[in-house]
Amino acid sequence: MKQLHIISTGQQTVHEFIEKISLIHPYIDFIHLREKNWTAQTYLYCIHKLTSTVGVARDKIIINDRVDIAVITKVFGVQLPGHSIPVSHVKSHFPNLQVGCSVHSVDEAIKKEEAGANMLLYGHVFATNSKAGTSPRGVAQLRELLKNVNIPVIAIGGIIPNNVEKVIDTGASGIAVLSGILLAENPQKAVLEYRKKLDSF
């Protein structure tokens, strides 16, 4: 089964985010909390509300960059951007923590896997407003990357229901979406469109 990852947009309050997740969490596989402006307390509040009130399982939550938050809250894992703590350091101190790494090239992907990463987030695959002025890497580069690593790769960047098939045809393990669902006029309708496409494989 192909995975659907949701990544927070940085454009919603914690309460808005929790409300949106309450509508869509049954249809998604992982929720990434990626909020550069949140304090540690805001992260803890959000995770508490998601797990205790909304009913999200802790093993569906991934924290971006904040290894401390991921360890303390006992969620599924942490997603490390390029500027974060090296994956080898995290794995040496917290060997049971699942670690994802954001990569943008084949060479980078190989190095992260060798360092102990459990998963890779690769993009941006298609043109996206969040990366305006930067050329997309395309499905050909995604396919080449997949030939060189043995861990799951999640594609990100400009993915809409109409191009999901192109992504999954490369052999990617799933897709990650931000505004396409969380900022959609009807998030539940949007998530179901993505889910239907992924479940057809």
ABEGO torsion letter per residue (X at the ends): XBBBBBBBAGABBAAAAAAAAAAAAAABABBBBBBAABBAAAAAAAAAAAAAAAGBBAAABBBBGBAAAAAAAGBABBBBBAABBBAAAAAAABAABBBBBBBABAAAAAAAAAAGBABBBBOBABBBAAABGBBBAEAAAAAAAAAABABBBBBBEGBBAAAAAAAAAAGBAEBBBBAAAAABABAAAAAAAAAAAAAAX
